[in-house]
Amino acid sequence: VTSGNCLAVTTGRTGGNTIVSSERFELSPRAYQIRFNLNLPAGVQATVVVRRDGAPWDILGFRQTVNGTGGWGSWVYQFQGSGSFTNARLDVE
Protein backbone atom coordinates (compact mmCIF):
# COMPACT_ATOMS: atom_id res chain seq x y z
CA VAL A 1 0.00 0.00 0.00
CA THR A 2 1.41 3.38 -0.92
CA SER A 3 -0.03 6.45 0.78
CA GLY A 4 0.07 9.96 -0.59
CA ASN A 5 -1.68 12.91 1.04
CA CYS A 6 -4.10 10.82 3.07
CA LEU A 7 -3.14 11.21 6.72
CA ALA A 8 -5.25 12.51 9.60
CA VAL A 9 -3.70 14.12 12.70
CA THR A 10 -5.24 14.28 16.17
CA THR A 11 -3.30 16.15 18.86
CA GLY A 12 -3.82 16.15 22.62
CA ARG A 13 -3.42 19.25 24.76
CA THR A 14 -0.59 18.01 26.95
CA GLY A 15 1.56 16.08 24.49
CA GLY A 16 1.89 12.34 24.34
CA ASN A 17 -1.67 12.13 23.00
CA THR A 18 -0.99 12.48 19.30
CA ILE A 19 -1.99 9.94 16.67
CA VAL A 20 -1.54 10.03 12.91
CA SER A 21 -3.66 7.49 11.00
CA SER A 22 -3.65 6.42 7.39
CA GLU A 23 -6.74 5.79 5.33
CA ARG A 24 -8.10 2.23 5.44
CA PHE A 25 -6.43 -0.38 3.28
CA GLU A 26 -6.73 -4.10 2.64
CA LEU A 27 -4.34 -6.45 4.41
CA SER A 28 -3.69 -10.11 3.51
CA PRO A 29 -1.80 -12.87 5.33
CA ARG A 30 1.42 -12.32 3.38
CA ALA A 31 4.78 -10.58 3.73
CA TYR A 32 4.94 -6.76 3.66
CA GLN A 33 7.63 -4.15 3.85
CA ILE A 34 6.93 -0.92 5.69
CA ARG A 35 9.12 2.13 5.16
CA PHE A 36 8.63 5.49 6.85
CA ASN A 37 10.43 8.71 7.79
CA LEU A 38 9.75 10.60 11.02
CA ASN A 39 11.15 13.78 12.51
CA LEU A 40 11.05 13.31 16.28
CA PRO A 41 12.76 15.29 19.04
CA ALA A 42 15.70 13.52 20.68
CA GLY A 43 14.53 11.12 23.37
CA VAL A 44 10.91 11.06 22.19
CA GLN A 45 9.44 7.68 21.28
CA ALA A 46 6.76 6.94 18.70
CA THR A 47 4.96 3.66 18.19
CA VAL A 48 4.09 2.64 14.64
CA VAL A 49 1.37 0.02 14.38
CA VAL A 50 -0.82 -1.65 11.76
CA ARG A 51 -4.20 -2.24 13.37
CA ARG A 52 -7.85 -2.76 12.59
CA ASP A 53 -9.72 0.50 11.92
CA GLY A 54 -12.58 -0.39 14.22
CA ALA A 55 -13.35 -2.42 17.31
CA PRO A 56 -11.56 -4.38 18.64
CA TRP A 57 -8.68 -2.20 17.26
CA ASP A 58 -6.32 -5.19 17.39
CA ILE A 59 -2.80 -5.25 15.99
CA LEU A 60 -2.61 -6.93 12.59
CA GLY A 61 1.01 -8.08 12.46
CA PHE A 62 3.15 -4.97 13.02
CA ARG A 63 4.02 -2.86 16.06
CA GLN A 64 7.36 -1.11 16.51
CA THR A 65 8.60 1.64 18.83
CA VAL A 66 11.20 4.03 17.40
CA ASN A 67 13.35 6.62 19.17
CA GLY A 68 13.73 10.22 18.01
CA THR A 69 17.16 11.66 17.29
CA GLY A 70 16.29 15.34 16.95
CA GLY A 71 16.05 15.13 13.16
CA TRP A 72 14.69 13.00 10.37
CA GLY A 73 15.08 9.25 10.68
CA SER A 74 14.26 6.49 8.22
CA TRP A 75 13.04 3.03 9.17
CA VAL A 76 12.34 -0.10 7.13
CA TYR A 77 10.73 -3.25 8.54
CA GLN A 78 9.36 -6.52 7.23
CA PHE A 79 6.19 -8.00 8.70
CA GLN A 80 3.58 -10.65 8.06
CA GLY A 81 -0.08 -9.64 7.82
CA SER A 82 -2.02 -11.58 10.46
CA GLY A 83 -5.07 -12.31 8.30
CA SER A 84 -7.40 -10.93 5.64
CA PHE A 85 -8.88 -7.54 6.54
CA THR A 86 -10.52 -4.78 4.52
CA ASN A 87 -10.18 -2.24 7.34
CA ALA A 88 -6.50 -2.10 8.25
CA ARG A 89 -4.77 1.20 8.98
CA LEU A 90 -1.30 2.43 9.90
CA ASP A 91 -1.01 4.53 13.06
CA VAL A 92 1.88 6.59 14.39
CA GLU A 93 1.37 7.28 18.10
Contacts in CASP RR format, 6 or more apart in sequence:
PFRMAT RR
TARGET T0000
AUTHOR 0000-0000-0000
METHOD contacts of the structure
MODEL  1
VTSGNCLAVTTGRTGGNTIVSSERFELSPRAYQIRFNLNLPAGVQATVVV
RRDGAPWDILGFRQTVNGTGGWGSWVYQFQGSGSFTNARLDVE
1 22 0 8 1.000
1 25 0 8 1.000
1 26 0 8 1.000
3 22 0 8 1.000
3 23 0 8 1.000
3 90 0 8 1.000
6 22 0 8 1.000
6 23 0 8 1.000
7 20 0 8 1.000
7 21 0 8 1.000
7 22 0 8 1.000
8 20 0 8 1.000
8 21 0 8 1.000
9 18 0 8 1.000
9 19 0 8 1.000
9 20 0 8 1.000
10 18 0 8 1.000
10 19 0 8 1.000
10 20 0 8 1.000
10 21 0 8 1.000
11 17 0 8 1.000
11 18 0 8 1.000
12 18 0 8 1.000
18 93 0 8 1.000
19 91 0 8 1.000
19 92 0 8 1.000
19 93 0 8 1.000
20 91 0 8 1.000
20 92 0 8 1.000
21 53 0 8 1.000
21 89 0 8 1.000
21 90 0 8 1.000
21 91 0 8 1.000
22 89 0 8 1.000
22 90 0 8 1.000
22 91 0 8 1.000
23 89 0 8 1.000
24 53 0 8 1.000
24 86 0 8 1.000
24 87 0 8 1.000
24 88 0 8 1.000
24 89 0 8 1.000
25 88 0 8 1.000
25 89 0 8 1.000
25 90 0 8 1.000
26 84 0 8 1.000
26 85 0 8 1.000
26 86 0 8 1.000
26 88 0 8 1.000
27 50 0 8 1.000
27 60 0 8 1.000
27 81 0 8 1.000
27 82 0 8 1.000
27 83 0 8 1.000
27 84 0 8 1.000
27 85 0 8 1.000
27 88 0 8 1.000
28 81 0 8 1.000
28 83 0 8 1.000
28 84 0 8 1.000
29 80 0 8 1.000
29 81 0 8 1.000
29 82 0 8 1.000
29 83 0 8 1.000
29 84 0 8 1.000
30 80 0 8 1.000
30 81 0 8 1.000
31 78 0 8 1.000
31 79 0 8 1.000
31 80 0 8 1.000
31 81 0 8 1.000
32 62 0 8 1.000
32 78 0 8 1.000
32 79 0 8 1.000
32 80 0 8 1.000
32 81 0 8 1.000
33 76 0 8 1.000
33 77 0 8 1.000
33 78 0 8 1.000
34 48 0 8 1.000
34 50 0 8 1.000
34 62 0 8 1.000
34 76 0 8 1.000
34 77 0 8 1.000
34 78 0 8 1.000
34 79 0 8 1.000
34 90 0 8 1.000
35 74 0 8 1.000
35 75 0 8 1.000
35 76 0 8 1.000
35 77 0 8 1.000
36 48 0 8 1.000
36 74 0 8 1.000
36 75 0 8 1.000
36 92 0 8 1.000
37 72 0 8 1.000
37 73 0 8 1.000
37 74 0 8 1.000
37 75 0 8 1.000
38 46 0 8 1.000
38 66 0 8 1.000
38 68 0 8 1.000
38 72 0 8 1.000
38 73 0 8 1.000
38 75 0 8 1.000
38 92 0 8 1.000
39 70 0 8 1.000
39 71 0 8 1.000
39 72 0 8 1.000
39 73 0 8 1.000
40 46 0 8 1.000
40 66 0 8 1.000
40 67 0 8 1.000
40 68 0 8 1.000
40 69 0 8 1.000
40 70 0 8 1.000
40 71 0 8 1.000
40 73 0 8 1.000
41 68 0 8 1.000
41 70 0 8 1.000
42 68 0 8 1.000
42 69 0 8 1.000
42 70 0 8 1.000
42 71 0 8 1.000
43 67 0 8 1.000
43 68 0 8 1.000
43 69 0 8 1.000
43 70 0 8 1.000
44 67 0 8 1.000
44 68 0 8 1.000
45 65 0 8 1.000
45 66 0 8 1.000
45 67 0 8 1.000
45 68 0 8 1.000
46 65 0 8 1.000
46 66 0 8 1.000
46 68 0 8 1.000
46 92 0 8 1.000
46 93 0 8 1.000
47 63 0 8 1.000
47 64 0 8 1.000
47 65 0 8 1.000
47 66 0 8 1.000
47 91 0 8 1.000
47 92 0 8 1.000
47 93 0 8 1.000
48 62 0 8 1.000
48 63 0 8 1.000
48 64 0 8 1.000
48 65 0 8 1.000
48 66 0 8 1.000
48 75 0 8 1.000
48 90 0 8 1.000
48 91 0 8 1.000
48 92 0 8 1.000
48 93 0 8 1.000
49 59 0 8 1.000
49 62 0 8 1.000
49 63 0 8 1.000
49 64 0 8 1.000
49 90 0 8 1.000
49 91 0 8 1.000
49 93 0 8 1.000
50 59 0 8 1.000
50 60 0 8 1.000
50 61 0 8 1.000
50 62 0 8 1.000
50 63 0 8 1.000
50 79 0 8 1.000
50 81 0 8 1.000
50 88 0 8 1.000
50 89 0 8 1.000
50 90 0 8 1.000
50 91 0 8 1.000
51 57 0 8 1.000
51 58 0 8 1.000
51 59 0 8 1.000
51 60 0 8 1.000
51 88 0 8 1.000
51 89 0 8 1.000
51 91 0 8 1.000
52 58 0 8 1.000
52 60 0 8 1.000
52 85 0 8 1.000
52 87 0 8 1.000
52 88 0 8 1.000
52 89 0 8 1.000
53 87 0 8 1.000
53 88 0 8 1.000
53 89 0 8 1.000
54 87 0 8 1.000
59 82 0 8 1.000
60 81 0 8 1.000
60 82 0 8 1.000
60 83 0 8 1.000
60 85 0 8 1.000
60 88 0 8 1.000
61 79 0 8 1.000
61 80 0 8 1.000
61 81 0 8 1.000
61 82 0 8 1.000
62 77 0 8 1.000
62 79 0 8 1.000
62 81 0 8 1.000
64 75 0 8 1.000
64 77 0 8 1.000
66 75 0 8 1.000
END
